[in-house]
Amino acid sequence: MELKQISSNKCFGGLQKVFEHSSVELKCKMKFAIYLPPQAESAKCPALYWLSGLTCTEQNFISKSGCQQAASEHGLVVIAPDTSPRGCNIKGEDDSWDFGTGAGFFVNATEDPWNTNYRMYSYVTEELPQLINANFPVDPQRISIFGHSMGGHGALICALKNPGKYRSVSAFAPICNPVLCPWGKKAFNGYLGPDQSKWKAYDATCLVKSYSGPQIDILIDQGKDDEFLSNGQLLPDNFIAACTEKKIPVVFRLQEASIRKP
């Protein structure tokens, strides 16, 4: 699969790059960012996949987080894909900020007209890793995943639906129980249809209850003053309760103020 380099910038001894490619899963051109630490010049490195939140592109994390310094120090490749297909010309995809463009919710849509392009789950877990492994010095046995808000939801479900694939999963202010929150109900009804039993396949709290894979290290950071925590969009308590019931260890850190936006 051909990659087109969009940009390359020296950063903390490594290279912050952005590429574009034609996605088979999403049937459109997609961009992703990748930070290659200096260690990648001579060896394969462990990789972290970052999933961003609502309205974000591949640019948000690489321009706001400052992750490159830590990635350089620890020899980590960091990959940050976009959050949805782009330019698919689907009626209604740009009507709201929390559905459609910039809001793929990391599911494989089953409802027309979204099911042709909105397959972010398969893109993130299958197509993109295959692309990365084939073109960059990444150790495929040492990968982890993390994300923020909608991307935190994505990181949690990717890890729980693929036991053993990721060494760890971290989520910052994640949407933990989307079948019960307004964001999730809107997205899942649109992408997956009205049958709510199908929604559970992309809900971290529901997935934890049936998880039977190897031990997984889960970390959640949540700002206590986050407006989306207080208005019932995130529901971390439901996820923690499900983990406790299944005896799955989860580190939950309640931080001062809010974790918006990386």
MOMOGI-V427785 format. One record per backbone hydrogen bond with DSSP energy under -0.5 kcal/mol. NH is the residue of the N-H (numbers start at 1). CO is the residue of the C=O. Records with the same first field share a line. If there is no record, write none. Layout:
NH=CO + CO
This chain:
4=20
5=3
6=18
7=18
9=16
11=14
14=11
15=36
16=9
17=15 + 34
18=7
19=32
20=4
21=30
23=21 + 28
27=23
28=23
30=21
32=19
33=80
34=17
35=78
36=15 + 34
37=35
40=37
41=38
42=39
43=39
45=137
47=142
48=77
49=144
50=48 + 79
51=146
52=50
55=102
56=53
60=57
62=58
63=59
64=60
65=61
69=66
70=66
71=67
72=68
73=69
74=70
75=71
76=71
77=46
78=35
79=48
80=33
81=50
82=31
83=56
93=90
95=92
96=99
99=96
100=103
101=93
103=100
104=83
107=104
109=107 + 118
110=191
111=191
114=111
115=111
116=113
117=114
118=114
119=117
120=107
121=107
123=119
124=120
125=121
126=122
127=122
128=123
130=126
131=127
132=128
133=129
134=130
135=131 + 132
136=132
138=136
139=45
140=138
142=139
144=47
145=168
146=49
147=170
148=51
149=172
151=148
153=149
154=150
155=151
156=152
157=153
158=154
159=155
160=156
161=157
162=158 + 159
165=162
166=162
167=143
169=217
170=145
171=219
172=147
173=171 + 221
175=149
176=174 + 234
177=234
180=177
181=178
185=181
186=182
187=183
188=184
189=185
190=186
191=187
192=188
193=188 + 189
196=194
198=195
199=196
200=196
201=198
202=199
203=200
204=202
205=176
207=203
208=204
209=205
210=206 + 207
211=208
217=167
218=216 + 249
219=169
220=251
221=171
222=253
224=255
225=257
226=223
229=226
230=226
231=227
232=229
233=228
234=228
238=235
239=235
240=236
241=237
242=238
243=239
244=240
245=241
246=242
247=243 + 244
248=243
249=247
251=218
252=250
253=220 + 251
254=252
255=222 + 253
260=258
